[in-house]
Amino acid sequence: MCPGNFSHMKLQLESKLGSGAFADVWKAKDELSRSVAVKIIRPSGVGYANALDHAKALARAHHPNVVSVLTIQKIIDPESGAEADCIVMEFIDGITLSKKILGPRLSIQEVKKFGVAIAHGIAHIHSQGMTHGDLHPDNVMITSDSAKVIDILYRDTLAILSTQSKEARLKHDLASLRFLIQQIIMHSELNASEATEFNNLLDSNATAMQIKDALLRVTDPANLSDITRILEHAFSRLTDDGFVEGEAYAAALIDETPKTITQPLLKLIVAERIYEKKYHSYLLALWGRLSVAQRSEFLSHFSTTLDKELPKGRWSPLLRMLIPLRQEGWNGLTKVLRMRLENLVVKDVLAGYCDIHRGTGALGGSLGTYAISLWPYFENPSALVENIASLLRQNWYTQNYVGRHFLRILPELAKATNKTDELVESLSKAVLNDAKVVVNGLEELPEDWVKKIRIQVPG
């Protein structure tokens, strides 16, 4: 520790943050108990004076994306015991970019936020007649909401760079900025091809602001004219591991989805057969954007695709996608497909088979389970009731299939078809047979149903 009794700020060194070829960096407290960073410069011949001169210039270059220099003064180096020059700077509560990109992939918003901040910082340094000279991920600090450029010409490249012309130093900075932003893109949710696209948007003489504009183009597909790239970008957001289920994420994501690709994106989801239940809120947000005519056109396309997949193809993701669209989605199917789909689903219920000792799903009747959600739209729900009742009168496996998948909808289904007595009688047979899922699920049924079943089951 160094108690600090100096000509300018009173500094209390607390802990060493790092060291380099020309300096050590310490965390300290000033006389107002504020955290500051203190860079203690080692006299080392070439570069010593330049580092201090640069710090003096930097102290006049105020910018939110460049570390602030508070003062330059003398301090006792706690390691050598000798008096040394030090640069007192703001303390940045964050981590280096190099550490940040070793963690989880950056979101597209983070890529934009950090990249733009760094570009603005470099542009401001250049506008003050200075260059950075050593821009790389270790010399960028990431905070909770931004990025700051640090360590201007404090590393061992100083001696080489100080002998270069100003034009050469500027080019070196800009090349480093481009490469740094490419690294950020490569460690993000963006496709790797976006790093190539970013580079292709720039010529060899691109300024920091032109580099920033290229970054904005690859992170904001709405600014692009290439519909294919916009669509690929939106689709990758949908399918990446970072997709979050729920309305809040859907609302945030829909804000980043250009309206022009709404219908093409829905069609791509259909074409790729990737729909999952977690997309429910986002699907409804996309659906809400479509006009009546667009919905009709999409459902016509959807009908053609689904019709080709039934009954032995990849129909499951398509039916999962149809369910959130409810009555409007069902009515938008072609009449032939509605009739065919209803018949296939009701018929497949008869294949229902569930061995509760081997898992919770259906070993047979998978298509039939979609009747749980689709039956309110059926023209003849009585046929579904008859098939369910038939399974309840068969054996332990078919009874447990009904118990697993249909028990909770039976009261409403019975009311719609006026077949309460038939279902209660069939359920009684399942209880008598000790079909575990049915027995354990009786509490889901109306109280009067349970009383009738108890009367019909001895003991």
C-alpha positions in Angstrom: 0.0 0.0 0.0 1.1 3.6 -0.6 -0.6 6.1 1.8 -0.3 8.8 -0.8 0.7 12.4 0.0 1.4 14.0 -3.3 1.4 17.4 -5.1 -2.0 16.8 -6.8 -4.5 14.1 -5.8 -4.1 12.2 -2.6 -4.1 8.6 -3.7 -4.5 5.4 -1.7 -3.4 2.4 -3.8 -5.5 -0.7 -3.2 -4.7 -3.5 -5.6 -2.7 -4.1 -8.7 -4.8 -4.5 -11.8 -2.1 -5.4 -14.4 1.3 -4.5 -15.8 2.8 -3.9 -19.2 6.1 -3.0 -20.8 5.9 0.7 -19.8 3.6 0.8 -16.8 1.7 -0.9 -13.9 -1.9 -0.2 -13.3 -3.4 0.0 -9.8 -6.9 0.5 -8.4 -6.9 3.4 -5.9 -9.0 5.8 -3.9 -8.7 9.5 -4.3 -9.2 12.0 -1.5 -13.0 11.9 -2.1 -13.0 8.1 -1.7 -13.8 7.6 -5.4 -12.3 4.6 -7.2 -9.7 5.6 -9.8 -7.1 3.8 -12.0 -3.5 4.8 -11.5 -1.0 4.0 -14.2 2.5 4.2 -12.9 4.9 4.9 -15.7 8.4 3.3 -15.6 11.2 5.4 -17.0 12.3 3.2 -19.9 14.0 5.4 -22.5 12.2 5.3 -25.8 8.5 5.9 -25.4 8.5 7.3 -21.8 8.0 11.0 -22.7 5.6 10.1 -25.5 3.4 8.2 -23.2 3.1 11.2 -20.9 2.6 13.6 -23.8 -0.2 11.3 -25.1 -1.8 11.2 -21.7 -1.8 15.0 -21.6 -3.5 15.2 -24.9 -6.0 12.5 -24.0 -6.9 14.5 -20.8 -8.4 17.1 -23.2 -10.3 14.6 -25.3 -13.5 14.0 -23.4 -15.7 11.3 -24.8 -17.9 8.6 -23.3 -16.2 5.9 -25.2 -12.6 6.9 -24.3 -11.2 6.4 -20.8 -11.0 9.8 -19.0 -7.7 11.0 -17.8 -8.1 13.0 -14.6 -4.5 14.2 -13.9 -0.8 13.5 -14.3 1.3 13.6 -11.2 4.1 12.1 -9.1 3.7 9.0 -6.9 5.9 6.6 -5.0 6.0 3.3 -6.9 5.1 0.7 -4.2 7.3 -1.9 -5.9 10.5 0.1 -6.5 10.1 2.7 -3.7 11.1 5.4 -6.1 9.2 8.5 -7.2 7.5 8.0 -10.6 5.1 9.7 -12.9 1.6 8.4 -12.9 -1.5 8.9 -14.9 -4.7 9.0 -12.9 -7.8 7.9 -14.9 -11.4 7.0 -14.3 -11.8 3.5 -12.9 -13.9 1.4 -15.3 -16.0 -1.2 -13.7 -16.1 -4.0 -16.3 -14.0 -6.6 -18.1 -11.8 -6.5 -21.2 -13.4 -7.3 -24.5 -10.9 -10.2 -24.8 -12.6 -11.8 -21.7 -16.1 -10.9 -22.9 -15.7 -12.8 -26.1 -14.5 -15.9 -24.3 -17.9 -16.1 -22.6 -21.4 -16.7 -24.1 -22.0 -15.5 -27.7 -22.8 -11.8 -27.8 -26.4 -10.9 -28.8 -26.8 -8.8 -31.9 -27.8 -5.9 -29.8 -24.5 -6.2 -27.9 -22.5 -6.4 -31.1 -24.1 -3.2 -32.3 -23.7 -1.5 -28.9 -20.1 -2.4 -28.3 -19.0 -2.0 -31.9 -20.5 1.4 -32.4 -19.1 2.6 -29.1 -15.6 1.5 -30.0 -15.8 3.1 -33.5 -17.0 6.4 -31.9 -14.2 6.3 -29.4 -11.5 5.8 -32.2 -13.2 8.5 -34.4 -13.0 11.0 -31.5 -9.3 10.2 -30.8 -8.6 10.8 -34.4 -10.6 14.1 -34.4 -8.2 15.3 -31.6 -5.2 14.8 -33.8 -4.1 11.6 -32.0 -4.0 7.9 -32.9 -4.4 4.9 -30.6 -1.7 2.7 -32.0 -2.5 -0.5 -30.1 -6.2 -1.3 -30.5 -7.1 -4.9 -29.7 -9.5 -6.6 -27.4 -7.4 -6.2 -24.3 -7.4 -2.4 -24.8 -11.2 -2.2 -24.8 -13.2 -2.3 -21.5 -16.8 -3.5 -21.6 -19.2 -2.1 -19.0 -22.9 -3.0 -18.4 -24.1 -0.6 -21.1 -21.2 0.5 -23.3 -17.5 0.1 -24.2 -14.5 2.3 -23.6 -11.1 2.5 -25.4 -8.2 2.4 -23.1 -4.3 2.2 -23.1 -3.4 4.6 -25.9 0.2 3.9 -27.0 1.3 2.4 -23.7 2.5 -1.0 -24.9 5.7 -2.2 -26.5 4.5 -1.2 -30.0 5.0 2.4 -29.0 8.6 2.7 -30.1 7.8 1.4 -33.6 4.6 3.4 -34.0 6.1 6.7 -32.8 8.5 6.6 -35.8 5.7 6.2 -38.3 4.0 9.0 -40.1 0.6 10.1 -38.9 -1.1 8.7 -42.0 0.5 5.3 -41.4 -0.6 5.4 -37.7 -4.2 6.3 -38.8 -4.3 3.4 -41.2 -3.0 1.1 -38.5 -5.8 2.2 -36.2 -8.5 1.7 -38.8 -7.2 -1.7 -39.8 -7.2 -2.7 -36.2 -10.7 -1.4 -35.7 -12.0 -3.4 -38.7 -10.3 -6.6 -37.4 -11.6 -6.0 -33.8 -15.2 -5.6 -35.0 -14.9 -8.8 -37.2 -13.8 -10.6 -34.0 -16.9 -9.3 -32.2 -19.1 -10.5 -35.0 -17.5 -13.9 -35.1 -18.2 -14.4 -31.4 -21.9 -13.4 -31.6 -25.3 -14.8 -32.6 -24.7 -13.5 -36.2 -23.8 -15.9 -38.9 -20.1 -16.1 -39.6 -20.9 -14.9 -43.1 -21.8 -11.5 -41.6 -18.2 -10.9 -40.8 -17.3 -11.4 -44.5 -20.2 -9.2 -45.5 -19.0 -6.5 -43.1 -15.6 -6.6 -44.6 -17.0 -6.5 -48.2 -18.9 -3.3 -47.4 -15.7 -1.4 -46.8 -12.9 -0.2 -49.0 -9.3 0.1 -48.0 -9.6 3.7 -47.0 -12.7 3.4 -44.8 -12.9 5.8 -41.9 -14.0 4.9 -38.4 -17.5 6.2 -39.1 -17.8 4.2 -42.4 -16.7 1.1 -40.4 -19.5 1.9 -37.9 -22.0 2.2 -40.7 -21.0 -1.1 -42.2 -21.5 -2.7 -38.7 -25.0 -1.2 -38.5 -25.9 -2.7 -41.8 -25.0 -6.2 -40.9 -26.6 -5.9 -37.4 -29.8 -4.3 -38.7 -31.2 -6.3 -41.6 -34.0 -3.7 -42.1 -31.4 -1.5 -43.7 -30.5 -4.0 -46.3 -32.1 -4.4 -49.7 -31.3 -8.1 -50.1 -34.4 -9.9 -49.0 -32.6 -13.2 -48.8 -30.1 -12.0 -46.3 -32.8 -10.3 -44.2 -34.7 -13.5 -44.1 -31.7 -15.6 -43.2 -30.9 -13.3 -40.4 -34.4 -13.4 -38.9 -34.6 -17.2 -39.3 -31.2 -17.6 -37.5 -32.6 -15.5 -34.6 -35.5 -17.9 -34.4 -33.5 -21.1 -34.4 -30.5 -20.2 -32.3 -29.9 -21.6 -28.8 -30.6 -18.3 -27.2 -34.3 -18.1 -28.2 -36.3 -17.4 -25.1 -39.9 -18.6 -24.7 -42.5 -16.1 -23.7 -44.2 -12.8 -24.6 -41.5 -10.5 -23.4 -38.8 -12.0 -25.7 -41.3 -12.2 -28.6 -42.2 -8.5 -28.3 -38.5 -7.6 -28.3 -37.8 -9.9 -31.3 -40.7 -8.7 -33.3 -39.4 -5.2 -33.0 -36.2 -6.3 -34.8 -38.1 -8.3 -37.5 -38.7 -6.2 -40.6 -42.3 -6.2 -41.6 -41.4 -6.9 -45.2 -40.3 -10.4 -44.3 -43.2 -11.4 -42.1 -44.9 -13.6 -44.6 -41.7 -15.1 -46.1 -40.5 -15.9 -42.6 -43.7 -17.8 -41.8 -43.4 -19.7 -45.1 -39.7 -20.5 -44.3 -40.8 -21.9 -40.9 -43.2 -24.1 -42.8 -40.7 -25.2 -45.4 -38.1 -26.1 -42.8 -40.6 -27.9 -40.5 -39.0 -26.4 -37.4 -41.9 -25.1 -35.4 -41.8 -25.7 -31.7 -44.2 -24.7 -28.9 -41.7 -22.2 -27.5 -42.3 -20.1 -30.7 -46.0 -19.6 -29.8 -45.9 -15.9 -28.7 -43.6 -15.0 -31.6 -45.8 -16.7 -34.1 -48.8 -14.8 -32.9 -46.9 -11.6 -33.1 -46.0 -12.4 -36.7 -49.6 -13.4 -37.5 -50.9 -10.2 -36.1 -49.0 -8.3 -38.7 -50.6 -10.0 -41.7 -53.6 -8.5 -43.5 -56.7 -10.7 -44.1 -55.5 -11.3 -47.7 -52.0 -12.3 -46.5 -53.4 -14.7 -44.0 -55.6 -16.3 -46.6 -52.7 -16.7 -49.0 -50.4 -18.1 -46.3 -53.0 -20.7 -45.1 -53.5 -21.8 -48.7 -49.7 -22.4 -48.9 -49.8 -24.1 -45.5 -52.6 -26.4 -46.6 -50.7 -27.6 -49.7 -47.6 -28.4 -47.5 -49.6 -30.1 -44.8 -51.6 -32.2 -47.3 -48.4 -33.6 -48.7 -47.1 -34.6 -45.3 -50.2 -36.5 -44.1 -50.4 -39.2 -42.9 -46.8 -40.5 -42.9 -44.6 -37.4 -43.4 -43.3 -34.6 -41.2 -46.8 -33.4 -40.2 -46.1 -32.8 -36.4 -44.4 -29.4 -36.6 -47.0 -28.2 -39.0 -49.9 -29.2 -36.7 -48.1 -27.6 -33.7 -48.0 -24.4 -35.8 -51.7 -24.7 -36.7 -52.9 -25.0 -33.1 -52.1 -21.4 -31.9 -54.0 -20.0 -35.0 -57.1 -21.6 -33.5 -60.4 -21.3 -35.4 -59.1 -18.9 -38.0 -56.2 -21.2 -38.9 -58.5 -24.2 -39.1 -61.1 -22.4 -41.3 -58.3 -21.1 -43.5 -57.4 -24.7 -44.6 -58.9 -26.0 -47.7 -62.2 -27.8 -47.1 -60.8 -31.0 -48.5 -57.9 -30.9 -46.1 -60.1 -30.1 -43.1 -62.2 -33.1 -43.9 -59.2 -35.3 -44.5 -57.3 -34.1 -41.4 -60.3 -34.7 -39.2 -60.8 -38.2 -40.5 -57.1 -39.1 -40.1 -56.9 -37.7 -36.5 -60.1 -39.4 -35.4 -59.1 -42.7 -37.0 -55.6 -42.6 -35.5 -57.1 -42.3 -32.0 -58.0 -46.0 -32.4 -54.3 -46.8 -32.7 -53.7 -45.2 -29.3 -51.5 -47.3 -27.0 -49.6 -46.2 -23.9 -47.3 -48.3 -21.7 -46.8 -46.1 -18.6 -43.8 -48.2 -17.5 -41.9 -47.2 -20.7 -42.6 -43.5 -20.8 -45.2 -40.8 -20.8 -45.9 -40.5 -24.5 -48.1 -42.4 -26.9 -46.6 -45.6 -28.4 -49.4 -45.4 -31.0 -52.0 -42.8 -31.9 -49.6 -39.9 -32.0 -51.6 -38.1 -34.7 -54.7 -38.9 -32.7 -53.4 -36.8 -29.8 -53.9 -33.7 -31.8 -57.6 -34.1 -31.4 -57.0 -32.6 -27.9 -56.6 -29.2 -29.5 -58.4 -29.6 -32.8 -61.6 -31.3 -31.9 -63.6 -28.0 -31.3 -63.4 -27.4 -35.0 -64.4 -30.9 -36.1 -67.7 -31.3 -38.1 -68.4 -34.6 -36.4 -66.9 -34.7 -32.8 -69.2 -37.6 -32.0 -67.0 -39.9 -34.0 -64.1 -38.9 -31.7 -66.2 -39.7 -28.6 -67.1 -43.1 -30.0 -63.4 -44.0 -30.6 -62.3 -42.7 -27.2 -65.1 -44.8 -25.5 -64.0 -47.8 -27.5 -60.5 -47.5 -26.2 -61.8 -47.2 -22.6 -63.6 -50.5 -23.0 -60.6 -52.4 -24.4 -57.5 -52.9 -22.2 -55.0 -51.4 -19.8 -52.8 -49.8 -22.5 -55.6 -48.2 -24.5 -57.3 -47.0 -21.3 -54.1 -45.4 -20.1 -53.7 -43.7 -23.5 -57.0 -42.0 -23.0 -56.2 -41.1 -19.4 -52.9 -39.6 -20.4 -54.1 -37.5 -23.3 -57.8 -36.9 -23.2 -59.2 -37.1 -19.7 -59.2 -33.3 -19.1 -61.2 -32.6 -22.3 -63.8 -35.3 -21.8 -66.4 -33.2 -19.9 -66.4 -30.5 -22.6 -66.4 -33.0 -25.4 -69.3 -34.9 -23.7 -71.3 -31.6 -23.4 -70.8 -30.8 -27.1 -71.9 -34.2 -28.3 -74.5 -35.1 -25.5 -72.6 -38.4 -24.8 -71.9 -38.0 -21.1 -73.5 -41.4 -20.2 -71.5 -43.3 -22.8 -68.2 -41.8 -21.5 -69.0 -42.3 -17.9 -69.9 -46.0 -18.5 -66.6 -46.4 -20.5 -64.5 -44.7 -17.8 -66.0 -47.1 -15.2 -64.7 -50.0 -17.1 -61.2 -48.4 -17.1 -61.4 -47.9 -13.4 -62.6 -51.4 -12.8 -59.6 -52.6 -14.8 -57.3 -50.4 -12.6 -55.9 -48.4 -15.5 -53.6 -46.3 -13.3 -53.6 -43.0 -15.3 -57.4 -43.0 -15.4 -57.8 -43.9 -11.7 -55.2 -41.2 -10.7 -56.9 -38.6 -12.9 -60.5 -38.9 -11.7 -60.1 -35.7 -9.8 -60.0 -33.9 -13.1 -63.5 -35.0 -13.9 -66.8 -33.4 -12.6 -67.9 -34.5 -9.2 -71.1 -36.0 -10.5 -69.1 -38.1 -13.0 -67.0 -39.5 -10.2 -70.0 -40.4 -8.1 -71.6 -42.3 -11.1 -68.3 -44.1 -11.7 -68.0 -45.1 -8.0 -71.5 -46.5 -8.1 -70.7 -48.7 -11.2 -67.4 -49.9 -9.8 -67.8 -52.5 -7.0 -65.8 -51.7 -3.8 
